[in-house]
Each structure stands twice: as C-alpha cells, then as structure tokens.
Amino acid sequence: MLQYQTRIDGARIQLLTIKESTVLFMKKKQYENHTFYELVKVNLERKKSSKQEELIRLVSYNMIFLFWKIGNILNEIAINKLVFKDEAEIVSKISGGFSSIFGRYFDIKNISLMRQLAEKYSITTIRKIGPHIHWDHIQELMTLESDEELFFYIKLINEQSLNVNQLKDAISERVFLKENKKLGTHLSFIGLKMDPNFKRMLVVEYFSSSEGSAFYQLIGLDGISRSLPNLLVADEVLLRLSNNILSAIKEFQSTTDYFLNIYYNNMFWDFGNDILRLIEHKETIDIKKIEALANDLNGGNDIFFDKELLFDSISFANQYKIPGSQLDISRGINWEQIRVLLKLDDLSQQRFCAEKVVNERLSLEDLNEFIASNRLNSAHLKLERLEQQKIQIQNNQISKKNNVKLEVISNTVEDQELPDFNSSKSIFNNLAFCRFVTSF
C-alpha cells in the first residue's frame, strides 16, 4: 500500500512534519494565539478566494490575447487593399460569417475594436493588462494616451467595479489628474485585488453562462465543429483570413481549457501544502474537525470541500514536496484522475499513468480499469527498462565526448504540444470546478 506521509488511521489523521527548512507563512507568535483549526480555516478561505481570481484572470487574459491576435490577422486586409475595392466589404463578410457561429464578439463594432487593439498595443502591453480587464471596457481604455492613465483606470475598474458607463464618466471627469497627484501611479498590478462585484460579473460571464451566451459559443461548447459559411469560402483571401481566425479561436479554446485544468489541479496541492506549512510540530487532528472545517468553508452546505478532498490535498502535497514537481501528474488530466493516481504505490507509477492518460485520452473509468486489470506493473516495468537503456546509451555517448554528467531536463509546459480541444471533456463541463469558481 502507498506509504502515506499523511496517513488515515481509523477516526484520526496523523499529519507528519515537513522539513525544517520549509518557510512558515505565519510567525510563531500567531500560533500561540490561534488554534491549528482556526489557522487552517482562515488560510483556506483566503486561498479559495485568491484561486478564484487566478482562474478568472487566466480567462480574461486569454480572451484579450485572442482578440488582439485576431486584430492582427484582420489587419492583413490593409496589405491586400488591391484585391478589394472596398475594405469595409471584407470586414462585413467576416463579421457576418463568424458572428453567425460565435455570437456578438464578432459583430462589426467588436471586429473594429480588435483591429484597433492590435494597432495600438504591443504583445508586451497585452500581457500586462490582459488579466485585469474585461473586453467591454476596451473601447474606453483605448482612448487613453499614456501608460500611466491606462494602468490607473484599470486599477480603478478592479477596485471599484466600474461598468462601461462609469468608466466613461471617470475618464471624462479626468479622475486620473485629480487622484494621481495624491496616490501616484505605478506601472504594475502587483497586489491588485478584484472588487467582489467585478469578480462576480466576470464569473457570471465566464463560468455560469447559459448556452446561448457569447462566451459559451466562443469557448467551443457550441459551434466550433461547424464549417465556415459559404460567404467566407468563396474567395481565396477571405478563406485564408477566415482559416487563420478559426485557428486562433481553436488555440484559445485548447489553451484556456488546458491551463485552467492545471491551475485547478495545482490549487489542491496548494491547499494541502498550506496545511502542512502550518504544522510546527507533529499534530493530530480529529476527523470531526476536518468535517467541520469542510462545512465551514462551504457555509454548511458541503458543496465543494469535504474531508476526503482535504485528505487527498494533503497527500498530494506530501508526495510531491518540491514546488513544481506536482506538475508531473497535473498536465492534461483532471483532479479526479489525480486522486486515483495518489493511491498508487510509487511516484514513478503515478507519472507513468498520468502520461498514459494524456497520450491515450483515457477517461476516469478507463484509468481505473487499466489499474485494476494488473496491466500497470508489467507496462511500467517495460517502460523503466527502456528508459534505463536510453539513459545508458546517452551516458555512454556523453562519456565518449567529454566525460560530463548527463543532465535530465524535464519538459516544461511550453515544450509540450497542447491537446486538441474536446468540448465534451472541457473543464467548463466539470460541475465541481464550476461550483468552486462560482461560489462566494
């Protein structure tokens, strides 16, 4: 059986101390004033809120980047002016074709804004502002001339939950000139928090939208498999531009889904790691306290947290102690599959199964069947032998050259080719994920 560093024994759970070198996020004095239970509860509530913001900002950035990218594609029209007598005609046709599939984001007004966005801002600026804005604010924000004004009003949107009309009023009233002298302007969003109303507005649009909503259509739960309308395939240039836009949308769908899943999986590692970081000495926690903690975190409704989830989170953090190592089994698989993997005997088996899930697109049922069929050990041993032979060959080759040590460099997320988007397996269809991100 798995040698849990966090082990469940009857009605109690024994949490073992982690390395003394681990930095505790609270001072020792705070331990004297609060019970362990109180510290865990407060920290997990804070972590839950911050993780919701991370997920929201990820979607916001990907959307702004998508529209910036489409703007650049559409600006190729200028290069092909000789092909079209009327540039407005091609914009109109692309708008008509894509809005019929993906909704309001592709109406004439928004397509014009995409082109302006690409002309006005570099990718560096998009990376800075993208996570902190909503597309509906773009038109007003692009009227600003300086980076100082841009950053100031974006902060105002986040902190005061300004809608489009309120932002327009703030700009016309030159709030920047009045407040900047008192507050100063820093071209950074470090520490910026979302106002609860702004957060709620984005959550409603991104994660609790109805099937007819624009975001629902854009993310691919409706329409991505449809072929392009005839008006977009009749002309060679129109077809090329349309295919480029469609590729950008598909990339947005797969990237958003892939990284939301990683962030979500990593969140549970963070939950478990934070509990362990609060442990200064060996601590025994009654399961009833864990149940009470889960209920408190859910307002007593037991919607998201439960004791088994908290146990698995602690186990996840214990087994993958080095920050970043948890990514070995977090990429391309879902949290329920990770919970299955955590029950395996060793980490190499977990990594092997995680890779198999990704490569063969295994469902949770497929994964359980593969493990239960006893095929895991033979397949894993065969892979280990192949890996050992590969490493031996590499070592021999290096030794012949300059006798230097072989360095094994793990793949980063950027090195990996993202899987094609599958709407039926999308994280947006994960009820537990949607309950978490929409709970306040």
PyMOL commands that set and color helices and strands:
alter all, ss='L'
color gray80, all
select helices_A, chain A and resi 28-33+36-80+87-102+104-106+108-120+123-132+135-141+147-160+164-172+175-183+196-207+214-219+230-233+236-277+287-297+307-319+325-329+335-341+347-360+364-372+375-401+413-415+423-425+427-429+431-438
alter helices_A, ss='H'
color red, helices_A
select strands_A, chain A and resi 6-9+12-15+283-286
alter strands_A, ss='S'
color yellow, strands_A
deselect
rebuild
show_as cartoon
